Amino acid sequence: DKCTSTKATEFNTFVKANVDNRKHCSSYFLNIDGNKSNFDSLTVELDRIEHNFSVIGLAETNTTPDESSVYQLPEYNSFYQDTIDNKSKGTGVALYIHESLSATVMQSVSDTTQNLESLFVTTRSNSKEATYGVL
């Protein structure tokens, strides 16, 4: 199979016909290249998509956990990993977990080093458990 691009309207039609959020988990990933300059664009894109993803992963947020309260999405709980010290661009990862899921950060595999940033959570819904992560 080959990867193709679809318009938001085509995606919305497909999801409405084929995806039941009560039965399926869905995820969205974006290298946001800085929350300060691109978070508003993300919220507009998510509104266009018209689907509540189970998990949204972001890379290169350039945002620390202390600053994360500025960047909230309705109906989602956010988890931000520490950024690399003395690096202001190209650092920071985050996960937004839909409020219908309970989530716990997996501290054993969530870390920030000079070479790698990782954030993993375990989610639970109706006794089903899943793990999501962003690097």
Disulfide bonds with the S-S distance in Angstrom:
none
